[in-house]
Every structure is written in C-alpha cells, then in structure tokens.
Amino acid sequence: MVKIKFETKSDRVTTSLSFHPKRPWILASLVSGVIQLWDYRMGTLIYTFDEHKGPARGVHFHKSADFFVSGVAFLLFSGVRTVLFHHEYPWILSASDDHTVRIWDWASRSCISVLKGHTRSVMCASFHPTEDLILSASLDQTVLVWDVGALRRKTIPPTDDILPLSQMIGVDGIVKYVLQGHERGVRWASFHPTMPVIVSGAEDHQVKMWHLTETKAWEVETLQGHMNNVSCVMFHAKQDMILSISEDKSIRAWDATERTGLQTLCREHDRFWTLAIHPEINLLAAGHDSGMIIFKLERERPAFALSRDSIFYAKDGYLWYYEFSTQRDSKVIHLRSPRTIYFSPKDNAALICSDLAGGSYELYIIPKDSIGRSEFVLDAKKGIGNSAVFISRDRFAVFEKSTNQVSVMNLRNKLVMKVVLPRPTDAIFYAGTGILLCRSEEEVVIVDLRGNLVVADLHAPSVRHVVWSDDRERVALLSKHSIIIASKKLEQQCSLHETIRVKSGVWDENGVFIYTTLRDLKFCLPSGYSGIIQTLDAPIYITKVVDNVIFSLDRDGENNSITIDLPPDVEVRVDEEWEDFVEINVEGRFDYVEENHVEDWVAGWGIDPFLLYEAENLAILRRTQRARDIERELSRQERMNRRRRLGRE
C-alpha cells in the first residue's frame, strides 16, 4: 500500500532527487536552476542553492563525504541530463545531450574518459553496484552496457610488468552489450542491485527487463500498463520490486519475479519526471510538475505471529521460524510481501495476508518436518479479502471492505458462514473465540459473530495495532502517536500521547505494557504511569518479553534481544494496581480465578459454568501466591455474607 510521508509544492518542475544515505535529507533540483535541501522528517526546507544559471537536471549525494554534485542544462533541452558518484572511486558519471557519457575525477577536477557510442541524447547513465560496468540509455532507442575495467586498472598499480592490451592502445571503455527492443527513445535504464538483470523504460510506454551473462544479453519480459512516456524506472533497493514513473501521471510497482503489476499511484494533474530510492530504508521519492512526494510501498514493520515459545516472521521473501529458547531461526516457505501473519498451532496453519490484487490471503498447512527446509514447496489455499484472522483453532474470518462482510472459513478454505458486520469497518482483529475487534476510522467495537452483536465499543481514532494481554483481560490499542489501554469490555483505563511514532508493544507477565517509539523503549501501566526504559539506536519491533529480556525484530527482519531493568518503583505500582484490579463481587460473580480451583469455586459460588468456560474468556491467574490470596479473600467474603444473612434472619 502506498503511504505518502512528505510532500512539497513548487511552481517549477522537479527534475532530479537524491536521498542522503544517513541523514533525513533529500536534494531536489528544479527547472528554475534552484536546488533545494529538505529535511523530510521535520518537513522543513534547510537551504536553497541558486548558483546555477540554467535548468538544474541532475543531483546526487556522495555516499560518505559531505558534498553533492549537480548538473545543469545550458538551454532547456541541451546540457547534462544526470550525474552520479561512483560508490568507491573518486569518479562522477554524467550523461549529456551531446550524445556522450563522461567520467570525471572529482579529486583532480578533470575529465578522465569520454564514452562515445550513442547517436542521440543520452538520458541517463549509472555505475554497476559491484562490477566495472556502466549503463547508459539514449533517445537513439538503445541501451548500452560499457566495460570500463581498463579505466579502473589505471588507478591501481599493475601486479606485473605486462600491461593489458586495452591500456596499451588507450581504450578506457568499450561497448560490451547493445540492448535493442524499444520502439522509441529510451528514457532510463537501471542495474539490479544483486542480480545480472537490467530494467529500462522508454517513450514507447513500455518497461523492459533484460538478462546478462558473460557473453550475451537478451530481453526477457515487457511490462505494459503505462499510457505515456516512461520517465524513470528502477529496482527497489530492499524489495523484489520494480518502480516506474510516467508522464501518464502514475507511479507503478511491479513484482520483479512474477513480472506483474502490484500497485499504482495516480495524480490528477502532475506528470512524473524523476525517481529516487533510499539506499538504506524503505523510502522512495518522485518528482513531478509541481513538486515532489516521499512515500513508501511496503511497511517497515516485519510481519510476524507469536506461537508459544516461537514466532513465525517474514524476511527476504521467506517465512521464517524462530525459537526464543534456543535463539535459532530457519526458513519455512517462500512467500511474497505479507502485511500480516497469523498462526494456529493446532494444525500448524499459517494465514498470510497481503495487499496483492487489492487484498488477498494465503493459507498454508505447514508440516513440522518442513521447518528448516526452504526448498519445501507447499500449496496455498487462496482467497480475496482486505483482512483475515483466526477466530478459533480451525476457523478464520475474512473481511471484505466493499461489502462490510465477514466470511468464516474452515481450514479447507470452505465457507462456514457469512455475516454483515453491524458497524462500518476498515479492518478486523482477533478478540476471542468467535469474536472480532472491528476497527473504523473513529472507533473500535467488539462483535460476537455467533449472534452478530456489538458487545462493546470505544472511541479510538486510527488504531493500527491491537495487542492483547496473555490473560485476555486487557488490550492495548496502538495508533500512530497514541496508546489506549482498555479492559476486555473496552472500558478505557488510560491513554498516552507520543510526539514521535509508536512502533510496537507487548504485555509482560506482570501486566506491564512494554512498547517502542521511533527512538525509545518505554513502559506503561494501566493506571497511566509510564516512563522511558532506554533509548534506541534504531527502531525495533517487540515480539515477546520473557522475565527481563525483550525479544524483537529490526527493520531487516533480524532477531535481537535486550536485557532491561524496569525502574524500582514499577513493581510496587504493579502490585498496587493488581489489588485494585482484582475486586471481589460480593454477589458471587468473580471472573478472575486460578485454573486449578475452577471446579470448587463454580460449585461453591453457584456461578454459571458457561461464564467461566466460554472459550478464550477465562482469565487464568499466573501467580500461585496471588491465587491463594484471592481464595482467602473469597472465603472471608463468604463468611461475611453468611453472617449478614444470619443477622437478617
């Protein structure tokens, strides 16, 4: 799903963009000749460079040094098209309307090579990420791959007395491949970051993929969908995607493996001209007729599902399995860009939801012997839906937003029942056996599907994540900048507001909610008492808390653990709040019982067993000492009630 993070407005066309590799900065060059430096996190313009007298059409940050390079056109349609630093050597690559590609040594401020081979304007040029290759695209309808190994060898002293032939005859770069197939001028071409694949976009409205070997190159696929000139096309730095922009006012995302369209973002009035992809994080930027937008396609939060002493999570196109006790992980199956993962341990069933095809799910029954064998191929049961969650061990609910309906399916992916939800809903979350927590823009409601009844509701705007405590007695509702803690009946107990984004949270065994923001690891008690545990070097997503060890995933899907010490007064406050929370109803209805004493208490107090045994609603006390304290309180209350009855008699 496309999510816009930052947007600027300008009365001139944005021609080129470049992310700073470490800081939250982006450079934007404009046709007016101005270059703007923006802090996209704060949304502020830091500085304006106005030295150019003609249209600024290329800009690029150096990977490690504190400077950037820019290119300028003498006239609107004459001059430098793109500029780019080499990732290792002191080189700058420029593509120009004079039909050449030039390599400059920025240390000596001199041109060290001119690559001639195109017959019309060269629209872009780029270095290969690891090899001595250069890629150029031209309006002469060709894409050229240049070998510049000889130029590189000039910078390194030879290991013997024999010079390569190319150095003896003074050849710095030779054309290794000529890629022909576009019917009109090629606007852009890019290398894949790790694979021998090239992608190109042209004025024939097509995106083409090319495969390279040591001896030849050939076209492997044509992606069609744009209705006007393709301005720029690139591989995503972290995902298996191709991004393309066009003068048809759209940004398109393509599955690089399946070679099919994934998502499309359209503007009403603005044509897109340039694209930039952040080298480290999941951010993209696109320049258009009246400014630029910064956005992301995939969530940075890894999808995961907790299962007893382990989790299933998504990383690098696979479903992984991780055991907390051994801290070992292993691949399970291949999958594509999941948004959420749910797991049912009864049949080892994994429910994978994604944004593909406007919202879909895949159900996998995972044989236990397949864990650790990434080559194991499983057939998925598939369906369409905006959200899907398990509501029991062998049932799951699929939500269709267009109809506001929930379909209850079994593990054979067969329909069991269909319900029209009683309130307008955007997404669904698990809330117990046969029970859903339904989210809308302004509220959350608990719906019992068996009677299609609203059990409880709470005003809670823009809830993103729902985190239940282990005993299902409390729930934390996480929004972008706030947290609401409520009881299982959605009675609000406290709310917190954060100035920076809330990223994740879990309950520990003592009823403390541990959560993370973009910069801090924090805690909160149901009373609202909260504080900072420690600051974070990078955002993390908590998966589980065991004693004083916090397990988490980072943005790359790597498992980590942190040992923490809560402030000394937290345990005291937890005990005080527990005593307030466990209040005895003298009329006999007591919901919080210790598992081993259920039978005695049901018989002695005349409580309806259904209230206690209703699936997922039985709260089990985890501490034996507290259970005994409660039992003593029950006995004391019972004696007092008997005395009152005898007194009335």
C-alpha positions in Angstrom: 0.0 0.0 0.0 1.4 3.4 -1.0 1.8 5.7 2.0 2.9 9.3 1.4 5.3 10.5 4.2 6.1 14.0 2.9 5.2 16.3 0.1 6.4 19.7 -1.3 4.8 22.2 -3.6 6.6 24.2 -6.3 5.8 26.3 -9.3 8.6 24.6 -11.3 9.2 21.0 -12.3 11.3 18.8 -10.1 13.9 17.2 -12.4 16.1 15.2 -10.1 16.2 13.9 -6.5 18.8 12.3 -4.2 18.5 10.9 -0.6 21.3 11.5 1.9 22.5 8.0 2.9 22.4 8.7 6.6 20.6 11.9 7.5 16.9 12.6 6.8 17.7 14.9 3.9 16.8 15.0 0.3 18.0 17.1 -2.5 15.6 18.3 -5.2 16.7 20.1 -8.4 14.3 22.3 -10.3 14.0 23.5 -13.8 14.4 27.1 -12.5 18.1 26.2 -11.6 17.4 26.1 -7.9 18.5 23.1 -5.8 16.6 22.6 -2.5 17.8 20.7 0.6 14.8 19.4 2.6 14.6 17.6 6.0 11.8 15.3 5.1 11.3 14.0 8.7 10.7 17.5 10.0 9.1 18.8 6.8 11.4 21.9 6.6 13.5 23.5 3.9 17.0 23.6 5.2 18.8 25.5 2.4 18.4 26.7 -1.2 21.3 26.6 -3.7 20.8 29.1 -6.5 24.2 29.2 -8.2 23.0 27.6 -11.5 22.0 29.9 -14.3 20.2 27.2 -16.3 17.8 24.4 -15.5 19.3 22.0 -12.8 18.7 18.5 -14.1 20.9 16.2 -12.1 21.9 16.0 -8.4 23.5 13.3 -6.3 24.8 13.0 -2.7 28.2 11.4 -2.1 28.0 8.1 -0.3 30.3 9.1 2.6 31.7 12.6 2.1 29.7 15.8 3.0 29.1 17.1 -0.5 27.0 16.6 -3.6 27.3 17.0 -7.4 24.8 18.7 -9.7 24.4 19.0 -13.4 23.0 21.9 -15.4 21.5 22.4 -18.9 22.6 25.4 -21.0 19.2 25.5 -22.5 16.0 23.6 -21.6 16.8 20.7 -24.0 20.6 20.9 -24.1 23.2 20.0 -21.5 23.8 17.5 -18.7 21.0 15.0 -18.0 22.2 13.1 -15.0 25.1 13.0 -12.6 26.2 10.2 -10.3 29.1 9.5 -7.9 30.9 6.1 -8.0 30.5 4.1 -4.8 34.2 3.5 -4.4 36.4 5.6 -6.7 36.6 9.4 -7.0 34.6 9.4 -10.1 31.5 11.3 -11.3 29.4 9.9 -14.2 27.5 12.3 -16.4 25.1 11.8 -19.3 24.6 14.6 -21.8 22.7 15.8 -24.8 26.0 15.9 -26.7 25.5 12.1 -27.2 28.3 11.2 -24.8 28.9 9.7 -21.3 31.7 11.3 -19.4 33.7 10.1 -16.4 35.2 12.8 -14.2 37.8 12.7 -11.4 36.3 14.9 -8.7 39.6 14.9 -6.8 41.6 16.4 -9.7 38.6 18.2 -11.2 39.2 16.8 -14.6 37.5 14.6 -17.3 39.3 11.2 -17.5 37.2 9.5 -20.1 34.6 10.2 -22.8 32.4 7.2 -23.9 31.1 7.7 -27.5 28.6 5.3 -29.0 25.1 6.8 -28.9 23.8 8.9 -31.8 21.2 11.0 -29.9 20.9 12.5 -26.4 22.0 10.2 -23.5 19.2 10.5 -21.0 20.8 8.7 -18.0 24.0 6.8 -17.1 24.8 4.7 -14.0 27.6 2.6 -12.5 27.1 -1.1 -11.8 27.0 -1.7 -8.0 29.9 -4.2 -7.9 31.4 -4.6 -11.4 33.4 -2.4 -13.8 30.3 -1.7 -15.9 28.4 1.4 -16.9 24.8 1.5 -18.2 23.5 4.3 -20.5 20.1 4.9 -22.1 19.5 7.1 -25.1 16.9 8.6 -27.3 18.5 6.6 -30.2 16.3 3.7 -28.8 19.3 1.7 -27.4 20.7 0.8 -24.0 24.5 0.3 -23.9 26.5 -1.6 -21.4 30.1 -0.4 -21.2 33.1 -2.2 -19.8 35.4 0.3 -18.0 37.7 -2.2 -16.4 40.7 -0.7 -18.2 40.0 2.7 -16.7 39.8 1.2 -13.2 43.0 -0.6 -13.7 44.7 2.7 -14.4 44.1 3.7 -10.8 45.7 0.5 -9.5 49.4 -0.3 -9.9 49.8 -3.4 -12.1 51.0 -6.6 -10.4 53.4 -7.5 -13.2 55.3 -5.7 -16.0 52.8 -6.6 -18.7 50.1 -4.0 -19.4 46.7 -5.1 -20.6 46.2 -4.5 -24.3 43.4 -2.0 -23.7 45.8 0.2 -21.7 48.5 0.0 -24.4 46.1 1.3 -27.1 44.5 3.8 -24.8 41.0 2.4 -24.6 39.2 3.3 -21.4 35.7 1.9 -22.2 34.3 -0.5 -24.7 30.7 -1.4 -25.5 30.0 -4.9 -24.2 26.3 -5.1 -25.0 23.8 -3.3 -27.1 20.2 -3.7 -26.0 17.7 -3.1 -28.7 14.0 -3.6 -28.5 12.3 -0.4 -27.6 10.4 1.2 -30.5 11.1 4.8 -29.4 13.7 6.7 -27.3 14.8 5.1 -24.1 14.5 7.5 -21.1 16.0 5.4 -18.3 17.8 2.1 -17.5 19.0 0.7 -14.2 21.1 -2.3 -12.9 19.6 -4.7 -10.4 21.4 -4.3 -7.1 22.5 -8.0 -6.9 21.4 -9.9 -10.0 22.5 -9.8 -13.7 19.3 -8.0 -14.7 18.6 -4.6 -16.3 15.3 -2.7 -16.5 14.6 0.0 -19.0 11.8 2.4 -19.7 11.1 4.3 -22.9 8.8 6.6 -24.9 7.0 3.6 -26.3 5.2 3.4 -22.9 6.9 0.1 -22.1 9.2 -1.2 -19.3 11.5 -4.0 -20.4 13.7 -6.5 -18.4 17.0 -7.7 -19.8 19.2 -10.6 -18.6 23.0 -10.5 -18.8 25.6 -13.3 -19.0 29.4 -13.1 -19.6 28.9 -13.3 -23.4 25.4 -12.0 -24.2 22.3 -10.1 -23.2 18.7 -10.5 -24.2 15.2 -9.3 -23.4 13.2 -11.4 -21.0 10.0 -9.5 -20.4 7.9 -6.5 -21.4 5.8 -4.8 -18.7 2.8 -2.9 -20.1 0.4 -0.6 -18.4 1.7 3.0 -18.7 -0.2 5.2 -21.2 2.5 7.7 -21.9 6.3 8.1 -21.9 8.1 6.2 -19.1 10.3 8.8 -17.4 12.3 6.6 -15.0 12.4 3.0 -13.8 14.4 1.3 -11.0 14.7 -1.8 -8.9 13.7 -1.4 -5.3 16.7 -1.5 -3.0 15.1 -3.8 -0.4 12.1 -5.5 -2.0 11.6 -7.7 -5.1 10.0 -4.9 -7.0 10.4 -2.6 -10.0 9.2 1.0 -9.7 8.4 3.1 -12.7 7.0 6.6 -13.2 5.5 8.1 -16.3 4.1 11.2 -17.9 0.7 9.5 -17.6 0.7 10.9 -14.1 1.2 7.5 -12.4 3.7 5.5 -10.3 3.6 1.8 -10.8 5.0 -1.0 -8.7 5.8 -4.4 -10.4 6.6 -7.8 -9.0 10.1 -8.4 -10.3 9.7 -12.2 -10.1 6.2 -12.7 -11.3 6.5 -9.7 -13.6 3.0 -8.5 -12.9 1.6 -5.1 -11.6 1.3 -4.7 -7.8 0.2 -1.2 -7.1 -0.5 2.1 -8.9 -0.5 5.7 -7.5 -2.0 8.3 -9.8 -2.0 12.1 -9.6 -4.8 14.2 -11.1 -2.7 16.9 -12.8 1.1 16.2 -12.3 3.3 14.3 -14.7 6.1 12.4 -13.0 9.7 13.0 -14.2 12.2 11.6 -11.7 12.5 8.8 -9.1 14.9 8.2 -6.2 15.1 5.2 -3.9 16.7 5.4 -0.4 19.7 3.1 -0.2 19.1 2.0 3.4 15.5 2.4 4.4 12.1 1.9 2.8 11.6 5.3 1.3 11.1 6.5 -2.2 10.7 9.9 -3.8 9.2 11.0 -7.1 9.4 14.5 -8.7 6.5 15.8 -10.7 5.3 19.0 -12.4 4.6 20.9 -9.1 7.0 19.4 -6.5 7.8 16.0 -5.1 6.4 13.3 -2.8 8.2 11.0 -0.5 6.5 7.7 0.1 6.9 4.0 1.0 5.2 1.0 -0.5 6.0 -1.8 2.0 5.7 -1.5 5.7 9.0 -1.3 7.6 7.4 -3.3 10.4 8.1 -7.0 9.8 5.0 -9.2 9.7 5.1 -11.9 12.5 2.9 -14.2 14.5 3.7 -15.5 18.0 3.3 -19.2 18.8 4.2 -20.3 22.3 8.0 -20.3 22.5 8.5 -19.3 18.9 7.5 -16.8 16.2 6.9 -17.1 12.5 8.0 -14.0 10.6 8.7 -12.7 7.1 12.2 -11.8 5.8 13.8 -11.7 2.4 10.8 -13.3 0.6 10.5 -16.2 3.1 8.5 -17.2 6.1 11.0 -17.9 8.9 10.6 -19.8 12.2 12.5 -18.6 15.4 12.7 -20.3 18.8 13.2 -18.0 21.8 14.7 -20.7 24.0 17.4 -21.6 21.5 17.5 -18.3 19.6 17.8 -20.2 16.4 15.9 -19.5 13.2 15.2 -21.4 10.0 13.4 -20.9 6.7 10.0 -22.4 6.2 8.4 -21.5 2.9 8.8 -18.8 0.2 6.2 -16.1 0.2 5.6 -12.6 -1.2 5.3 -9.3 0.7 3.0 -10.2 3.6 1.2 -7.5 5.5 0.2 -9.7 8.5 0.8 -13.2 9.6 -1.5 -15.3 11.9 -0.7 -18.8 13.2 -2.9 -21.6 14.6 -0.8 -24.3 16.4 -3.5 -27.0 16.2 -2.8 -27.8 12.6 0.3 -25.7 12.1 -1.7 -23.4 9.9 -0.3 -20.0 8.8 -2.6 -17.3 7.5 -0.7 -14.8 5.3 -2.4 -11.6 4.3 -1.0 -9.1 1.7 -2.1 -6.2 -0.4 -1.7 -8.1 -3.7 -4.7 -7.9 -6.0 -6.3 -5.3 -3.8 -6.1 -7.5 -0.7 -5.7 -11.3 -0.5 -4.8 -14.1 1.8 -3.0 -17.4 1.6 -3.5 -20.4 4.0 -0.6 -22.8 4.5 -0.7 -26.0 6.5 2.9 -26.4 7.4 4.2 -30.0 8.1 6.5 -29.9 11.1 9.3 -31.7 9.2 9.3 -28.9 6.6 10.7 -26.3 9.0 14.3 -25.6 8.1 13.9 -26.9 4.6 13.5 -23.8 2.5 13.2 -25.9 -0.7 10.0 -27.4 0.6 7.1 -26.3 -1.6 3.6 -26.0 -0.2 0.3 -25.4 -2.0 -1.6 -22.5 -0.5 -5.3 -22.1 -0.3 -6.0 -18.6 -1.5 -8.8 -16.0 -1.4 -9.6 -12.3 -1.7 -10.1 -10.1 1.4 -8.9 -7.0 3.0 -8.2 -8.6 6.4 -8.1 -12.2 7.6 -7.6 -13.5 11.2 -8.0 -16.8 13.0 -11.1 -16.8 15.4 -10.6 -20.3 16.7 -8.1 -23.2 16.2 -9.7 -24.3 12.9 -11.7 -21.3 11.7 -10.6 -17.9 10.3 -12.6 -14.8 9.4 -12.1 -13.0 6.1 -13.2 -9.3 5.8 -14.4 -7.7 2.6 -14.4 -3.9 3.0 -16.5 -3.3 -0.1 -19.5 -5.2 1.3 -18.7 -4.9 5.1 -19.0 -8.6 5.3 -17.1 -11.3 7.2 -16.8 -14.8 5.8 -16.0 -17.5 8.3 -13.9 -20.3 6.6 -12.5 -23.6 7.8 -9.0 -24.9 7.2 -10.1 -26.5 3.9 -10.9 -22.9 2.8 -14.6 -23.7 2.7 -17.3 -21.2 3.7 -18.9 -21.9 7.1 -21.0 -18.8 7.5 -21.2 -15.2 6.3 -22.1 -12.2 8.4 -22.7 -8.5 7.6 -21.0 -6.6 10.3 -23.3 -4.3 12.4 -20.9 -1.3 12.2 -18.9 0.1 9.2 -15.4 -1.4 9.4 -12.0 -0.9 7.9 -10.1 -3.9 9.4 -10.7 -6.8 11.8 -8.5 -8.2 14.7 -8.8 -11.2 16.9 -10.7 -10.7 20.2 -11.5 -14.3 21.3 -13.1 -17.4 20.0 -15.8 -16.4 17.6 -15.2 -12.7 18.5 -13.7 -9.9 16.4 -12.5 -6.5 17.3 -13.5 -4.3 14.4 -11.8 -1.0 13.6 -13.2 2.0 11.8 -11.8 5.5 11.4 -13.0 6.8 14.8 -13.8 3.7 17.0 -13.2 0.1 17.7 -16.1 -2.3 18.5 -16.2 -5.9 19.7 -18.5 -8.1 17.7 -19.7 -11.6 18.7 -20.1 -13.4 15.4 -22.4 -16.1 16.8 -25.1 -13.5 17.3 -23.7 -10.7 15.2 -24.0 -8.5 18.2 -21.9 -5.5 19.3 -20.6 -6.4 22.7 -18.6 -3.3 23.4 -17.3 -0.2 21.7 -14.8 2.6 22.4 -13.8 5.8 20.8 -10.3 5.2 19.5 -9.3 7.0 16.3 -7.0 5.4 13.7 -6.0 2.3 15.5 -3.2 0.4 13.7 -2.3 -2.4 16.0 -4.2 -4.4 18.7 -2.2 -6.1 21.5 -4.0 -8.4 24.0 -2.5 -9.4 27.3 -1.9 -13.1 27.9 -4.9 -13.5 30.1 -7.1 -11.5 27.6 -8.2 -9.1 30.3 -6.6 -6.0 28.8 -5.9 -4.7 25.4 -3.6 -2.0 24.1 -4.8 -0.1 21.0 -1.8 1.5 19.2 -2.2 4.4 16.9 0.4 6.5 15.1 1.1 8.8 18.1 -1.1 7.3 20.9 -1.8 4.3 23.0 -5.1 3.5 24.7 -5.3 0.7 27.3 -8.7 -0.7 28.0 -10.3 -3.7 29.6 -11.6 -6.7 27.7 -15.0 -4.9 27.7 -13.4 -1.8 26.1 -13.6 0.2 29.2 -10.8 2.8 28.8 -8.2 2.7 31.6 -5.6 5.1 30.4 -4.3 6.8 27.2 -0.9 8.1 26.3 0.2 10.6 23.6 3.6 10.4 22.0 5.2 13.2 19.9 7.0 10.6 17.7 5.6 7.5 16.2 4.7 4.4 18.2 6.1 1.3 16.6 5.2 -1.8 18.6 4.3 -3.2 22.0 3.7 -6.3 24.1 2.5 -7.2 27.6 4.8 -8.8 30.1 3.8 -11.4 32.6 3.2 -8.8 35.3 0.7 -6.7 33.4 3.2 -4.0 32.3 2.9 -2.8 28.7 6.3 -2.5 27.1 6.4 -0.5 23.9 8.7 1.2 21.5 8.7 4.5 19.7 11.0 5.6 16.9 13.7 6.4 19.4 12.8 4.9 22.8 11.9 1.7 24.7 9.2 2.6 27.2 6.7 1.1 29.7 3.1 1.9 30.7 0.9 0.6 33.5 -2.9 0.5 33.2 -3.1 3.5 35.6 -1.3 5.6 33.0 2.1 5.6 34.9 4.8 5.5 32.2 8.4 6.2 31.5 11.5 5.5 29.4 13.5 2.3 29.9 16.2 3.2 27.5 16.9 5.0 24.2 17.3 3.1 20.9 19.9 3.4 18.2 17.4 2.2 15.6 13.7 1.3 15.6 12.7 -2.2 16.8 9.5 -4.2 16.9 9.0 -6.1 20.1 7.9 -9.8 19.7 8.0 -11.1 23.3 9.1 -10.3 26.8 10.5 -13.1 29.0 11.4 -12.0 32.5 13.7 -9.0 31.9 14.7 -10.0 28.3 13.0 -8.3 25.4 13.0 -10.1 22.0 12.5 -8.0 18.9 12.8 -7.8 15.2 14.5 -4.9 13.4 13.5 -3.4 10.0 15.6 -6.0 8.2 13.8 -8.9 9.9 16.8 -9.8 12.2 16.0 -11.2 15.7 17.6 -9.4 18.6 17.3 -9.4 22.4 17.7 -6.7 25.0 18.1 -7.2 28.8 16.3 -4.5 30.7 15.8 -3.2 34.2 12.5 -1.5 35.0 12.6 1.4 37.4 12.4 0.2 41.0 9.0 1.7 41.7 7.3 -0.1 38.9 7.0 -3.5 40.7 5.4 -1.7 43.7 2.9 0.1 41.5 2.1 -3.2 39.6 1.2 -4.9 42.9 -0.9 -2.0 44.0 -2.8 -1.9 40.7 -3.3 -5.6 40.7 -5.0 -5.4 44.1 -7.3 -2.7 42.7 -7.9 -4.7 39.6 -8.9 -7.9 41.3 -12.0 -6.7 43.2 -14.5 -9.3 44.5 -18.1 -9.0 43.6 -20.0 -10.0 46.8 -22.9 -11.2 44.8 -20.9 -14.1 43.6 -19.7 -13.2 40.1 -15.9 -13.4 40.1 -14.1 -13.6 36.7 -10.5 -13.9 37.8 -9.9 -17.4 39.1 -6.9 -19.7 39.4 -7.1 -22.6 36.9 -6.7 -25.4 39.5 -9.6 -24.2 41.6 -12.3 -23.6 39.0 -14.4 -26.7 39.9 -14.5 -25.9 43.6 -15.4 -22.2 43.1 -18.1 -23.0 40.5 -19.8 -25.4 42.9 -19.4 -23.3 46.0 -20.5 -20.0 44.5 -23.2 -21.1 42.1 -21.6 -19.4 39.2 -22.9 -20.3 35.7 -20.1 -22.5 34.3 -20.7 -21.0 30.8 -19.4 -17.7 32.1 -16.2 -19.3 33.2 -15.6 -21.8 30.4 -16.6 -19.6 27.4 -13.7 -20.1 25.1 -10.8 -17.5 25.4 -12.7 -15.5 28.1 -11.5 -17.5 31.1 -8.8 -15.4 32.8 -6.1 -17.6 34.4 -4.1 -16.2 37.2 -0.4 -16.8 36.5 0.9 -16.4 40.1 0.1 -19.1 42.6 0.6 -16.9 45.6 -1.8 -14.3 44.3 -4.3 -17.1 43.6 -4.1 -18.2 47.2 -4.6 -14.6 48.4 -7.7 -14.3 46.3 -9.0 -17.6 47.6 -8.6 -16.4 51.1 -10.4 -13.2 50.2 -13.2 -15.2 48.7 -13.5 -17.3 52.0 -13.6 -14.1 54.0 -16.3 -12.5 51.8 -18.3 -15.7 52.0 -18.2 -15.7 55.9 -19.3 -12.1 56.0 -22.2 -12.8 53.6 -23.3 -15.7 55.8 -23.2 -13.5 58.9 -25.3 -10.9 57.2 -27.9 -13.5 56.2 -28.0 -14.9 59.7 -28.4 -11.4 61.2 -31.3 -10.7 58.9 -32.9 -14.0 59.9 
